[in-house]
Amino acid sequence: MSNQIKVFRQASPQANIFNLPVTELREMAKKLRRHIITMTATAGSGHPGGSLSAADIVTALYFKIMRHNPQNEQWANRDRFILSKGHAAPILYAALAESGYFPVEELTTLRKLDSRLQGHTDRNLTPGVEMSTGSLGMGLSFGVGVALAGRLDHRDYCTYVLLSDGECEEGQIWEAALSAAQFKLDNLVVIVDCNKMQLSGWTQDIMNLEPLGQKWQAFGWYDIDIDGHDFSQILAALQEARKIRAKPIVIIARTIKGKGVSFMENNVKFHGKTPTTEEAKRALRELE
Amino acid sequence: MVEISTRETYGKILVELGKENKDIVVLDADLSPSTMTHFFGQEFPHRFFNCGLEEQNMIGVAAGLAASGKTVFASTFAVFASCRCFDQLRVCLSQTGLNVKIVATHAGITVGEDGISHQAIEDLALYCSLPGFTVIVPADAIEAAEAVKVAANTYGPFYIRLSRPKTPLVYSEDYRFTLGKAVTVRQGGDAAVIAVGIMVAKALEAADVLAKQGIDCRVINMHTLKPLDEEAIGRVASEVGAIVVAEEHLAHGGLGSRVAQVVTRMKPVPMSFINLKDRYALSGKAEELLQRCGLTAKDIAEAVKSVVGKK
């Protein structure tokens, strides 16, 4: 079995080039949220609500926690980020652009014909995108494979997979959860962007997932429950995650759908609908 | 006649390939003693992952390993490797083009007694519909091993369909497989049978019978369904003017549909189709089922006579 393989934890061959202090992370998250508003309003379609809820988590990963280098996109030792909730592509594109994987100006081509920024992520088109997603429930299985490969190759990278809570309704998530525990993948960290809403309403009314942390725990995972908009909690959880051995780690991040824009928060309308020009102006003012 | 199953040579060649290429990893969905990947698992336990009864997960795991530089073989029964995880095949492998080889065993009705739930007879239609996939159905155990070798050394997603029972050898040991190039396994000028998998041997049997009746029947092994050797099909249509397509698969979306599209475009000639039509089979012994479902040498010979009569 795979767990017989000795895992060599190597010293990082390259310092993390993104290591913003918390005050700057907050500013960066705001900037990414502004991109989300502009991108989706320009596109006229897309999923702003679940992109805004994930903004702080993605900011913490790309600008503090993850080891990655836009100048060396295929760096074998890079930490991997897999956006399993592929409809939140705008937040990933915003983070990638601000990291330098492609020009920020390209963000407004989202969803347009011939754009590299597809409606849902595509690993063959967009620099920095690890996996094509969009059909929910698949990203974690991919992450299990990436984490297994890391162990086989004695690489010390970490694989981060961002799920949505609604996505946990997909049976495949629990197949993947079982296998990650079976293979003792402590180089795999799942963050559930638990914004409590899905397309047609509150998740607890549609298909209740709670107690979500206990479910993961019962599947053999180490679970951490945090406020997904509090950087001190996000960073502490992501740092704690790297210290756990012999188990995969799940961070249940309690978030607010549409976070950062008053009239979009907890408003299911903005799951798959974009702000009008007028609404976008108001949103951008709030995010200044 | 020597008979050997395609899955057996698959299991053995995988071990040889594993010795040469340390980046080969193998996944199975708890069927390794049947798919024969257990040989690899015994030899290379670190590179073998039993994914349990999680076919959907297995495809995603395979994609993740492939994206990290591995050449991944993933095996289970054909019915689960196609119907059970189709969306995963579509998003994780077809859309991405990642280097994963799905080698599925126990395909078709010849799985036998297990019945409808285990008889993969729509898998070729499903896999051929996926952009970027290479789809292969070996005619015998020798071709199976050759095809697996080629797949291991050719980047991209593959589907290789293997059978459960021991089947007659069509080729000798010196046979070399060329991807996407149809093989004329018997010459003939009056008609041609284009076949795949176990139906190649049946077509050869039919050609022997037809020869005694004065009909000179060519037999083509169209081992690669995708990309299809269109040039060979056009040539056959022009040269013999009557074609029968034989496959252990439903009528729609398999080899018959694909060959008919090419014949229609390049050189319309009378055609007939030996397949499972539009219905499921039943439990029974493999040979009994082939007889009941009209997949025998006799059925092929009758079909050839009918198309020759329409020339």
Interface residues (C-beta under 8 A of the other chain):
Chain A: M1 S2 Q4 I5 A76 D122 R123 N124 E130 M131 S132 T133 G134 S135 G137 M138 G139 L140 S141 F142 G143 V144 G145 V146 A147 L148 A149 G150 L152 D153 G171 Q172 E175 A176 L178 S179 Q182 F183
Chain B: V25 P45 H46 R47 F49 C51 G52 E54 Q56 N57 M58 I59 G60 V61 A62 A63 G64 L65 A66 A67 S68 G69 K70 D87 Q88 R90 V91 C92 Q95 T96 G97
